[in-house]
Amino acid sequence: MPVRAQAADEGRGPVAVVSPLVRRLARQHGLDLRHITGSGRDGLILRTDVESAIRGLEQEAAAPASLGPRPVPAPDGAVAAERIALRGVRGAVADKLSRSRREIPEATCWVDADATELMAARAAMNGTDKGGTTPRVSVLALLARICTAALARFPELNSTVDTEAREIVRLPAVHLGFAAQTERGLVVPVVRDAHTRNTESISAEIGSLTETARAGRLTPAQLTGGTFTLNNYGVFGVDGSTPIINHPEAAMLGVGRIVAKPWVHDGELAVRQVVQLSLTFDHRVCDGGTAGGFLRYVADCVEQPALLLRTL
């Protein structure tokens, strides 16, 4: 198989070639003559040998992506780069995120919140079942339930934009997507009709969809139709991010890690469980006041979970 190399490599060691034309042809196509077997007398490299090597390179370049990663030409002694085709799940995600960046004029606002009371509420919920027969409620499920309550107050963020009709379409149901990392890449399963579910139901559905995602068995119906996405990147040990909206949705709530930090509580400095919340939204569907109101309500519910009792 022909190997590309810098032209200077041709001068290292004897090469069985006489014709300047053959040398020039090889140099023009980046071929290392030392890796070409000559068909002439005593192994002499002929023009036909170089042309055959060139055809081999052209066939390699035209090979389908399914053949897997192929190395990028590199000088001798250097480590070749690796090309990985954007296909399958990763390719679909790349296309969707690129489209989101092209089409959606997004903005992001964020706030730090004291999640100490939320974590205490979760501990109380999960501590009521001494026999362990009831599934535990996840933090993500609590945040999802807070989101559905917030979207009921700020329906502008549960919408999409019909660019052809130049209309904002407010959606009647909340189909809540949540980002899940799998071996095949990032996927966003969707909890259908999340606005009709209680926290326990949402938690069970998130758990079921996560297991299915990791097993690679999600159906297209389970991955499409979302109206709002919740992205818990705190599981990766980071505090903040600026999420890319899951097109064609209008908003995404990002949640950082919940970590102990110094915080002023009841007028005194204390160690509290703090989380950063960030909302990325489509500025076509609402202004900063609406987005800020949504995020502030979410933060208030995180700090005072009893506020949810109004909508339960």
matplotlib code that plots the C-alpha trace (Angstrom):
import matplotlib.pyplot as plt

x = [0.0, 1.5, 2.5, 2.5, 5.6, 7.3, 9.3, 12.5, 12.2, 13.1, 16.7, 17.1, 18.7, 19.0, 15.9, 15.6, 14.5, 16.3, 13.8, 13.4, 9.8, 9.0, 10.5, 8.5, 5.3, 5.8, 6.6, 3.5, 1.3, 3.2, 4.4, 7.5, 9.3, 11.0, 7.6, 6.9, 8.0, 9.4, 8.3, 11.4, 14.6, 16.4, 13.4, 13.6, 10.6, 8.8, 6.2, 3.5, 4.4, 3.9, 0.6, -0.6, 0.3, -1.6, -4.7, -4.4, -4.4, -7.4, -9.3, -8.4, -9.7, -13.0, -13.5, -16.8, -16.8, -18.0, -14.5, -13.7, -11.1, -8.3, -5.0, -4.1, -0.7, 2.0, 5.8, 8.0, 8.3, 5.1, 1.9, -0.8, -4.1, -7.3, -10.4, -13.7, -16.7, -19.7, -22.4, -25.0, -26.1, -23.1, -23.7, -27.4, -26.6, -24.0, -26.5, -29.1, -26.8, -25.4, -28.9, -29.8, -26.8, -27.7, -31.4, -32.0, -31.0, -30.3, -29.5, -28.5, -29.2, -28.1, -28.4, -27.0, -29.5, -29.4, -30.5, -30.1, -33.9, -34.5, -32.0, -33.6, -37.0, -35.7, -34.1, -37.5, -39.3, -36.9, -36.8, -40.5, -40.2, -38.4, -39.0, -37.4, -40.3, -40.9, -38.5, -36.3, -37.0, -34.1, -32.9, -33.5, -37.1, -37.6, -36.1, -38.3, -41.4, -40.3, -39.8, -43.4, -44.7, -42.6, -43.7, -47.4, -46.6, -44.4, -45.9, -43.8, -40.9, -42.9, -43.2, -41.5, -41.1, -42.7, -40.2, -42.2, -45.4, -43.5, -45.5, -44.7, -46.5, -47.3, -47.7, -50.5, -48.5, -45.1, -43.0, -39.9, -36.6, -33.5, -30.0, -28.5, -24.9, -24.4, -21.6, -23.1, -23.1, -25.5, -29.2, -32.3, -35.2, -38.6, -41.0, -44.4, -47.1, -44.8, -47.2, -49.8, -47.3, -46.3, -42.7, -42.8, -44.1, -41.6, -38.8, -39.9, -40.1, -36.7, -35.2, -36.8, -35.8, -32.2, -31.8, -33.3, -30.9, -27.8, -28.9, -29.2, -32.9, -34.6, -37.1, -37.5, -40.7, -38.9, -36.3, -38.5, -41.3, -39.8, -41.0, -38.5, -35.2, -33.5, -29.7, -28.0, -24.4, -23.6, -23.1, -19.8, -18.6, -18.9, -20.7, -22.0, -22.5, -24.3, -26.5, -27.3, -31.1, -32.5, -34.0, -36.9, -37.6, -37.4, -35.5, -33.2, -32.5, -29.0, -28.2, -24.7, -23.3, -24.8, -21.8, -21.2, -20.3, -20.2, -23.6, -25.4, -28.4, -30.7, -28.2, -25.3, -22.5, -23.1, -22.1, -25.0, -25.6, -25.4, -26.3, -26.0, -29.0, -28.7, -31.5, -30.8, -33.8, -34.9, -35.1, -37.8, -40.4, -39.8, -37.7, -35.3, -38.0, -40.0, -36.8, -35.6, -39.1, -39.0, -35.5, -36.2, -39.3, -37.2, -34.6, -37.2, -38.7, -35.2, -34.6, -38.2, -39.7, -42.9, -43.8, -44.6, -47.6, -49.5, -49.5, -49.6]
y = [0.0, 3.4, 5.7, 9.5, 11.3, 14.7, 15.1, 15.5, 11.8, 10.7, 11.7, 9.4, 6.1, 4.6, 4.6, 2.4, 5.2, 6.9, 9.1, 12.7, 12.5, 9.6, 11.5, 14.7, 12.7, 11.0, 14.3, 16.0, 13.4, 13.2, 9.6, 8.1, 6.2, 4.0, 2.4, 1.6, -1.8, -1.3, -3.6, -2.7, -4.6, -5.0, -3.4, -0.2, 2.1, 3.0, 5.6, 2.9, 1.9, 5.5, 5.9, 2.6, 3.9, 7.2, 5.2, 3.3, 6.6, 7.8, 4.6, 5.0, 8.6, 7.5, 4.6, 4.9, 6.2, 2.8, 1.4, 3.3, 5.8, 6.5, 8.2, 11.6, 11.8, 13.0, 13.4, 10.5, 10.2, 12.1, 10.5, 10.5, 12.1, 10.0, 10.8, 9.6, 9.8, 11.6, 9.0, 7.2, 8.8, 11.1, 12.3, 12.9, 14.9, 16.9, 17.8, 18.8, 21.0, 22.7, 23.5, 24.9, 27.2, 28.4, 29.0, 29.9, 33.4, 32.0, 33.8, 32.4, 33.6, 31.8, 32.0, 30.2, 28.6, 27.1, 23.5, 22.4, 22.2, 20.4, 17.7, 17.5, 17.1, 14.3, 12.5, 12.7, 11.3, 8.4, 7.8, 7.1, 3.6, 1.5, -1.7, -0.4, -1.5, 2.0, 3.3, 6.2, 9.7, 11.2, 14.8, 15.0, 14.0, 16.8, 19.3, 18.0, 18.4, 22.0, 22.6, 21.5, 23.8, 26.7, 26.0, 26.2, 29.8, 30.7, 28.8, 30.9, 28.6, 25.5, 26.5, 26.3, 28.7, 28.1, 30.0, 29.6, 31.0, 33.4, 32.2, 31.2, 27.9, 27.5, 23.8, 22.5, 19.5, 19.3, 16.5, 16.8, 15.7, 15.0, 14.6, 11.1, 10.1, 6.6, 4.7, 5.6, 9.3, 11.9, 11.1, 12.9, 10.6, 12.2, 11.9, 12.2, 14.3, 15.3, 18.0, 15.3, 13.3, 13.6, 13.4, 9.7, 9.0, 11.2, 9.6, 6.1, 7.1, 8.8, 5.6, 3.4, 5.5, 5.9, 2.1, 1.7, 4.4, 2.7, -0.6, 1.1, 0.2, 3.6, 3.9, 7.0, 7.8, 7.9, 10.3, 12.8, 15.2, 16.9, 20.5, 21.4, 19.8, 19.4, 18.9, 17.8, 18.3, 18.3, 14.6, 15.3, 17.3, 20.8, 23.8, 25.7, 25.5, 27.3, 24.5, 24.4, 24.3, 21.0, 22.2, 22.9, 23.5, 27.0, 26.5, 24.2, 24.3, 23.3, 22.1, 22.1, 19.9, 20.4, 21.1, 22.5, 26.2, 29.1, 30.9, 33.6, 31.9, 33.7, 36.6, 34.3, 32.7, 28.9, 25.9, 25.1, 22.8, 25.2, 24.6, 26.8, 26.8, 28.2, 28.8, 29.0, 30.3, 31.3, 35.1, 35.0, 33.4, 35.7, 38.5, 38.4, 39.3, 36.1, 34.0, 35.6, 35.0, 31.3, 30.8, 32.7, 30.6, 27.4, 28.7, 29.6, 26.1, 24.6, 26.8, 26.4, 23.1, 23.9, 26.3, 23.3, 22.5, 25.2, 23.2, 19.6]
z = [0.0, -1.0, 1.8, 1.7, 2.9, 2.6, -0.6, 1.5, 2.5, -1.1, -0.5, 2.5, 1.4, -2.1, -4.3, -7.4, -9.8, -12.6, -14.4, -13.1, -14.4, -12.1, -9.1, -9.9, -10.3, -7.0, -5.3, -6.7, -5.1, -1.8, -2.4, -0.7, -3.4, -0.9, -0.2, -3.9, -5.4, -8.9, -11.7, -13.9, -14.2, -10.8, -9.1, -11.0, -10.3, -13.5, -14.2, -14.3, -10.7, -9.5, -11.4, -9.8, -6.4, -7.1, -8.1, -4.8, -2.8, -4.8, -3.9, -0.2, -0.3, -1.9, 0.6, 2.5, 6.1, 7.3, 6.9, 10.2, 11.3, 8.8, 9.6, 8.5, 6.7, 9.0, 8.7, 9.7, 13.5, 14.1, 15.5, 12.9, 13.7, 13.6, 11.7, 13.2, 11.0, 12.4, 11.9, 13.9, 17.2, 17.3, 13.8, 14.5, 17.6, 15.7, 13.0, 15.5, 17.7, 14.6, 13.4, 16.8, 16.7, 13.2, 13.7, 17.3, 18.7, 22.2, 25.4, 28.8, 32.4, 35.6, 39.3, 42.4, 44.7, 48.2, 47.6, 51.3, 51.9, 48.6, 49.6, 53.0, 51.4, 49.1, 52.1, 53.9, 50.9, 50.5, 54.3, 54.7, 53.1, 55.7, 53.8, 50.6, 48.4, 46.9, 44.3, 45.5, 44.2, 42.3, 42.5, 38.7, 39.2, 41.8, 39.4, 36.6, 38.8, 39.6, 35.8, 35.0, 37.7, 36.3, 32.8, 33.9, 35.1, 32.1, 29.1, 26.7, 27.3, 26.4, 22.8, 19.4, 16.5, 13.1, 10.9, 7.7, 9.2, 11.4, 14.4, 18.0, 18.7, 22.4, 23.2, 25.4, 26.9, 28.5, 27.1, 29.2, 27.7, 29.9, 28.8, 29.3, 28.6, 27.2, 25.6, 22.2, 23.0, 24.4, 24.0, 25.2, 26.2, 26.7, 29.6, 27.9, 29.5, 32.4, 33.4, 34.5, 36.6, 40.2, 41.4, 42.0, 38.5, 36.9, 38.8, 37.8, 34.1, 34.2, 35.7, 33.1, 30.2, 31.5, 31.7, 28.2, 26.9, 28.3, 26.8, 23.4, 23.0, 22.9, 20.1, 17.9, 19.7, 23.0, 21.6, 19.8, 20.5, 23.5, 24.3, 27.1, 28.2, 31.6, 31.5, 34.7, 33.9, 37.6, 37.4, 35.6, 38.5, 37.0, 38.4, 35.3, 31.5, 28.7, 27.2, 23.5, 23.0, 21.8, 18.4, 17.8, 21.5, 23.0, 26.2, 28.3, 32.0, 33.0, 36.5, 38.0, 40.8, 44.3, 46.5, 50.0, 50.0, 52.4, 52.2, 54.1, 55.7, 58.1, 58.3, 59.2, 57.3, 57.1, 55.0, 52.6, 49.6, 46.7, 43.0, 39.9, 37.6, 34.0, 31.5, 27.8, 25.9, 22.4, 22.5, 19.9, 22.2, 25.2, 26.6, 29.6, 32.0, 31.3, 31.3, 34.5, 36.1, 35.2, 36.5, 39.7, 40.4, 39.8, 42.2, 44.8, 44.7, 45.0, 48.1, 49.5, 48.2, 50.1, 47.3, 45.1, 47.4, 45.6, 42.4, 43.7]

ax = plt.figure().add_subplot(projection="3d")
ax.plot(x, y, z, "-o")
ax.set_aspect("equal")
plt.show()
